[in-house]
Amino acid sequence: MTNHHGPRVWAGLTGVLQIWRERYRTRHELAAWSERDLHDLGLSRSDIAAEIEKPFWRA
C-alpha cells in the first residue's frame, strides 16, 4: 500500500514551521523598536511585553 499524502504532509508541516519562525522573529523584533515607533502605532512597552511572552505557536 502506498501513501500518496506524504508530500502534502511535509509541505504543510514546512508551512507551519515557517509561520512559527516568522512569529518568533517579528515578536522579538518589536522589542528593539523605539518609544516613538511604538507611540506612532499606539502601542506601549507592556503591549510588546505581552506579545513577546506568547509562545510562538499562538497567533
C-alpha positions as CSV (number, residue, x, y, z in Angstrom):
1,M,0.0,0.0,0.0
2,T,1.4,3.4,-1.0
3,N,0.9,6.6,1.0
4,H,0.1,9.4,-1.5
5,H,-0.3,12.1,1.2
6,G,3.4,12.1,2.2
7,P,4.5,15.2,0.1
8,R,1.4,17.2,1.2
9,V,2.0,16.4,4.9
10,W,5.6,17.6,4.6
11,A,4.6,20.7,2.7
12,G,2.0,21.5,5.4
13,L,4.5,20.9,8.2
14,T,7.1,23.1,6.5
15,G,4.5,25.9,6.2
16,V,3.6,25.7,9.8
17,L,7.2,25.8,10.8
18,Q,7.8,28.9,8.7
19,I,4.8,30.7,10.3
20,W,6.1,29.9,13.8
21,R,9.6,31.1,12.9
22,E,8.1,34.4,11.5
23,R,6.0,34.9,14.6
24,Y,9.1,34.4,16.8
25,R,11.2,36.8,14.7
26,T,8.7,39.6,14.4
27,R,7.7,39.5,18.1
28,H,11.3,39.8,19.2
29,E,12.0,42.5,16.6
30,L,9.3,44.6,18.2
31,A,11.4,44.7,21.4
32,A,14.0,46.7,19.5
33,W,11.6,49.4,18.4
34,S,11.9,52.9,19.9
35,E,9.3,54.5,22.1
36,R,8.5,56.9,19.2
37,D,7.8,53.9,16.9
38,L,5.6,52.3,19.4
39,H,3.8,55.6,20.1
40,D,3.1,56.1,16.4
41,L,1.4,52.7,16.3
42,G,-0.4,53.3,19.6
43,L,1.5,50.5,21.4
44,S,3.1,50.6,24.8
45,R,6.1,48.6,26.2
46,S,3.6,46.5,28.2
47,D,1.7,45.6,24.9
48,I,5.0,44.5,23.4
49,A,6.0,42.5,26.5
50,A,2.6,40.7,26.4
51,E,3.1,39.9,22.7
52,I,6.7,38.6,23.3
53,E,5.6,36.4,26.1
54,K,3.2,34.5,23.9
55,P,4.5,31.1,22.7
56,F,5.4,31.1,19.0
57,W,2.6,28.7,18.2
58,R,-0.1,31.1,19.4
59,A,-1.3,33.7,16.9
